[in-house]
Amino acid sequence: MTLQITTIAFLILMMVLFHFTQGSYRRWILFFGSMFFIYVEGGVLGLAAIFVATLFTWKAGRALFTQKESGKTGKAVMALSIAVLVLVLIGWKYIPHMMRSRGIDVSTGILSLPVPIGLSFYIFQSISYIADIYMGKITPSVGLLNFALYMVWFPKWMSGPIERADSFISQLQYQGNIRNFSFHRITHAASYIVWGLVLKLLIADKLAVVVDTVFSDISLYGAGTLILASLMYTIQIYCDFAGYTDIAIGVSKLFGIDLTKNFRTPYMAENIVDFWRRWHISLSNFLRDYIYIPLGGNRKGIVRKHINTIIVFLVCGMWHGVGLSFIVWGMIHAVLNVLTSILQKTRLNYLVKGNVGRVITFLCVSFAWIFFRADSLSQGMEFVKGMIPFVNANSFFAGMHIEGAAILGLRTMDWWIAWITIAFMTFQDAYSYKRDTVPAVAMITGLSDNRRLVLLTAIMSLVLIFGQYGSGAEIREFVYMNF
């Protein structure tokens, strides 16, 4: 999803066409609408890439199922199909980067093509579909239209969630029975959309100004300023990605489709294992089901379990981006997961549970995000070195001064708005954590539809008044659109 006036107009048109169309024709509206959206946002390349991926996956799935029906294992077809998908993903993301790093010109020809938006997400969906057919969890008898809609559904096309075919496609058979303009469904969907906009426009895009300013020239800032910037990025990336997911969930609910709740208050986690059960849940589940468990999981002893964990997070780091900084980020999480598993069985288990565990986990995750945000491993190391007070030659809060009515590029008023909204978000997360739900649901639970409408209208008004957009500002791309 992108936050533009044209996107709002597109959604309104889609809703009108959907709700005034009956029966199975609604799926065609969703399919062609999604294809149009992909073409507008991703161009011919984006449309062609997902078209080929969809057709290849569908054909591979049917070939695999045919082999299994004939009494064969289908293992060769499964392995070859997944290998092709993995090679496409790795080749498109890594080969041009590796050639450029060796001074080879890739400015022309096929290697000059940019990575299509959403490639990492829908390739993983394709892999899960083929693997599920092989394991007998699903059959490719759902029809090409249903499968194609599973692949191209526009709210999740750019940045997920990484949906499973069985849960998504099973919902499509009920599209014809969805009540036109259900007030209850619309207010429930609006709660996700509005909360996502709060996270994105009131917090993430404001903090992004600070983070980008500091990372543009790390040498100018003191240790305290760099520590603050790292914490700001920790909040920014959560609000940006969780904001995207909430908007995608809300938009999908408008059309009667439920997506995976990709975030469940991750910064309330007591340890890093718990964190990955709450952060990017659809990716965590994918890595668990299709890499960790096939490698043996925890069934082959403690040493093998730790090795499998390290492999999973190596893949996780490489999936997110090209370069050593992403691998370092993944390895930090691998080490933290292994340490958590060890500490839970010792007298030091208090370090990975309760409030002590929450603070330690938050700080460790925040430290790892430095390498995720850095343009390179050397920049990440420079940032970490600068966070050490006596190593950094600048004064502790160097750079934290008012310049042109702004501090670190952000206006004083926007600082106040960001801090107040962060406090509100923290309260909402803590409240939701205690009730084992998500903020978008927690804030409307127990309210009538009319009261929900009043509350959501009031919050949306604050977003429109104080959000980071419009003249002199910028609606930034969602961070995970780059992955």
N, C-alpha and C positions, 0 to 999 in steps of 0.2 A: 504494500500500500504506500502511496505517497500522499502528502498533505497539501493538496492544491484545490483551488476552486473547481477546476475541471474534474477532479476526482469526486467531489461532492455531487456535481451535476450528473456524472456517470452513474453514481450509486442511486440517485433519485430515479433516473431513467430505467435502470435495471429493476428497481423495486416496482415501478409502475408496470413495466412489461411483464414481470414475473407474476404479480398478483392479479393481473387481468388476463393471464393465460391459464388454461386449465390442463389438468392431467399431465401426461408424459411430455407434453410440449414445453413444460417449464424447464426441463433438463436441457433442452436445446437452447433456450434463452440463456441459461447459466453458462453453457459451453461456449456459444458464440460471443457472449459478453466477455468471458474470460479471455478468449483468443484475441478479441479486439483490445482489451486492456494490455495484454502481453505485447501486442504489436506496438501500441502507443508508447509503452514504457521501455520495452526492450528492443524495439526495432525489428527489422527483418531477421537479423541474426538470432535474437532472443526467441522469436516465433519459430524459426526453422529448427533451432536446437531442441526446444521442448517437443516439437512435432516429431522429430526423428527419434528422440529418447522414448516418447510415448509409443510410437509404432514398433520400435525395436523391442521394447519391454513386453508389449502385448503379444507379438509374434513369438518371442522367446518363452513366455509363459505358456502359451498354447502348445508349443513344441515339447516343452518339459512335461506338461500334463498328459499329452498324448503318449509319450514314452512310459510314464508311470502307469497309465491305463493299460498299456500292452504288457505289463509285468516287469518292465525294466526299472532300474533305480532312477534313471534320468540324471545321475550325478555328473556325467560329462557335459550334458547340455547346461545344467545349472552352473557348473564351474566355468565353462566357456562364456556364458552370458554375463555372469558377474565380473569375470576378468575383463571383458570388453568395456563394461561400464566403469570399472575402476581405472582402466587405462585411459579412457576418455577424460575422466575427472583429473587424474594425475597429470596426464599429458598436456591438457589445456592449461592447467594452473602452474605446472612446474617446468615443463620443457622450455618455453620461451624465457622464463626467468633464469634458468641455468645457462642458456645460451648467451643471454645478455651479460650475465656475470663473467663470462669468459671472453667478452669482447666481440661476440658474433652478432652481426647486424640482422635483426629480425623485424625491421620496419616495413618490410614488404612480404607479400605472399600469405599463406594460410597461418603462419606463426604470428603474424601481426594482428590477427583478430583478437579483440578483447574477450575476456571470460564472460559468457552470457550471465545476466542477472539470474540468481536463483539456482544456478547449475548444481552447486553442492547439495542443495536441499532436495531437488527432484531426482537427482541421481541416487541418493540414499533411499528415496521412496521406491525407485525402480528395483534397487537391490533387495529391499525388504519384501517386495511383491514376489520376486522370483524365489527368494529363500522360503517364503511362506508356502508357495506352491510345492516346492520340493519337500518341505516338512509336513505337507498334508493339511495345513491350517486353512487354506482357501482353494477354490477352484476358479479357473478363468472362464466361468460360464455366465458372468455377469453382463456381458455385452460390451462392445467396444465403446459405445457412448458413455456408459457409466465409468469404465476404466479411464477414458480420456479425461472426463470431468474430474476424476480423482487426481490425475496428474496436473491439470492446468487450472484448477480452481483458484481464481485470481487473488483472494485475500492471503493465501498461504504460499503463493508462487514465489515471491521474492525472498522471504526469510522464514518460511515454515509457519506453524509447526510441521515436523516431519511425520505425516499421518500414516497410519496403517490402512491398507486397502479394505480389509474386512469391516472395520468400524466406520470408515467413511462411506463406502459404497452401500452398505446396508441401510444408510439413512436416505439414500436417493429414491428408494421405492415409495417413500412416504411424501415425496414432493407434491404430488397431485392433491393430497389431503390437507395441506397446510392452509389454515384459515387466513383469509385475506385481511391484512392490516390488523392483526391481533394486537390490541393495546398492551396487553400483559407481556407478550413476546417482544414488542418494540421497546418497552421501558426496560425490560431485562437486558436486551441487546444494547440499549443506549447506555446502561450503567458501565458496561465494558468499554464502549467507545469513549465515553466522557472521561473515565478514569485513565484510559490510555493517553488521551490528549493532555490530561493534567501532568502525567509523568513525562511526556515528550516535550510539550511546549512551555510548561512552567518550571520544569527542573532540568531535564536533559540538555535542551538546546541552550539554556542559560549557562549551565556549568561547562558546556562544550567550549564556550568563548574563553573561559579561564584556562581550561586544559590545553586548548590549541595555542593560546598565548605563551604559556610556560614551555610547552614542548617545542615551540618554534626556535627558541634559543635558551637552552637549559643553563648555560654558563652565566646568565645574567641574574640568577635567582639564588636566594639563600636556602639553607637546609629546611627551615620551617616552611618556607613558601613551597618547596618541592614536596614536602610531606603533605601539605594541604592540597596541592594539585593532584597527588596520587589518590587521596581520599575522595576528591571531587570526581575523578574519573571512575572510581569504584561506584559512586552513586550514579554518575552519568550513564555508564553502560547498562546498568540495571534498569534505570528508568527508560532509556532508549529502547532496549530490546523487549522488556516487559510491556512497555507502552505499545510497541508494534503488535505484540502478541494479543494484548487486550483488544486493540482495534480490530485485528483480524478475526478474533473470536466474536466480537460484537457484530461486525458486518456479516459474518457467516450466519449468526443467529437470526438476522433479519430474513434470511432465506430458509430457515429451518434446519440449518446444518450446525452441528456441535463439533468444534475442534478441540484438540488436546489442550488442557490448561498447562501451559508450558512453564509457568513459574508459580511456586507456592511459598512465598515469603522466604527466599533463599538466605537472606542476611540474618534470619533468626535461627539459622542452623547451629547446632551444638558442636559439630565437627565437620571436617571436609567431606566425609562419606555422606553425612546428612545433607550437606550443601548440594552435592550432585544428585540427590534425590529431589531437590527443590529447584535447581537451576537448569534451564533448558532441558526439561524433562523428556521431551520427545527424542532429543539427541542422546541423552543418558540411557534411555530405554533401548535405543537402537544399538549403541555400543555394547550394552549388556547382552542383548538377545542375539546379536549377529557377529560379535567378536569375542567377548569375554566368555560366554557360556560355551560356544563351539571350541574355544581353546582349552576348555576344561574347567573354567570357573574356579570354584574352591573345592572341587571334588578330588584333586590329585595332590593334596598336601599343601602346607602353608607356604613353602618356597615357590611352588608352581603358581599358587594363587597370587603372590606378590609379583611374579614375572608377568602373569597375565594382566595384572593391573597396570604395570608399566607399559606393556604393549598397547593397551587400550588408550592410555593417555598420550602415547606417542602418536597414534592414529588421530586422536582428537586434536592435538596441536597441529598436525599436518593438514587436517581437514579445514581448519580455520583459516590458514593462510600460508603463504610462501615465505620462507626465511627461517633462520635459526632462532629468532626471537619467539616465534610461535612454538617451536619445539621446546625451548627453555620453559615457556609458560606451561606447556603440557607436562613436562618432566617435574616441575615444581608441584603440580597437582598430584602427579604419580607418587612422588616421595611423601607428600602429606597424607595421601590415602594409605600408603603402607605404614607410616608412623602411627596413624590413627588406629589401624587394625592391631598394631602391636601394643600401643598404650592402653587400649580398652581392656586388655587382659593383665594389667599390672596395677601396682598401687598408685601410679601416676594417672589413673583413668579420670581423675577430676579435671585434668587438662583438656579433655575431649567431651565434656558434658556440662550441662548447666550454664550459668552466666559466664563463668570463667572460660568455658569452651567456646561460647558465642563470641566473646571479645577476641580470643586468640584466632578463631577461624576467620573473623572479619578482617583482622590485620594481615593474616597470611594471604587471604584472597586478594586483598588490596595490594599487597606487595607483588603478587604474581601478575596482576593487571598491568603493572608498569611495562612488562615485556610484551604484553598483548598490544598495548597502545603504541609502543615505540616503533619507529620506522625501520629500525635495525637492531641487532643485538648490541652493537657498540653504543647506540643512543640509549638503549635500556641500561647498560652498565654505567654510562655517564650519569644518568638520572639517579641510579642507586648510590653511586659514589657521592653525588651532590647532596644526598639526604643525610650524610654523616657530618655533624656540626663542625668538628675540628679538621676535617678533610676539606670541606668547602671553605674557600677563602673569603667568601662574601659574608656579610652580616646575616644573622639567623633569618630575618624576615626581609631580606633584600628583594626589591621588586614590588613589595606590598605597599605602594604609595599611590596617592590619588594623582592621576594624570588626565587632564581633560575631563574632569567629573567622572572618571572611571578608575577602578582598581583591577589590575590584571585584565584590562580590556572590557570589563563589565561595569555598567553604571551602578552607582550606589543603590538606587531604588531597586534595580534588578537583583542585587545581592540580598536585600531585605526580602523580596518576593521569594527568591530561591530558598533562603533559610526557613522562612515560615512554611513554605510548601513541603520542604524536606521534613520538618517537624511533624506536619500533618500526615505525610506519607509514613513516617516511622510509627506514629500512633496507629494508623490504619493497619500496617503490617503486623504490629504486636497484637492488636485486637483480633485480626484475622488468624494469626498463628494460634492463639488460645482457643479459637473456635474451629480450627482445622479447616479453614476455607480460604478464599482469596479476597482481596480488598473490594473488587468490583461487586462481589456478591454480598460481602459483609455490610457494605454501606447502605444497601437497600433492603436487607432482611428485616422482616416484620413491618414493613411499610406497605400501605395500600398503593395501588397503581397511581392514584392522583397525587399522593404525597411523594412517591418516587419521581413523578414528573416535575413537581415543584423543586425538589432537591437537585435533580439533575440539571434543570434549567438554571438554577442559581449557580451551581458549580461551573456550568458551561459559560455563563456570563463572566465569571472571574477569569476563565481561560481566554475569552475573547478580549477582555480588558487588559490583562497583564501578561498574556502569552508572548513568547519570543518569536515574532513574525511581523510581516508588514513592512512598511517603508523604513529603511535604515536597519532592518534586521534581516534574518534569513531563516526560512524553514529548511533545516538541514536534512540530508538523506539519513535514513535510519542506518545505524552503524553496521548491522548485519546484512545489509544489501551488498556489502563488499565481499561476502563469503559465500 
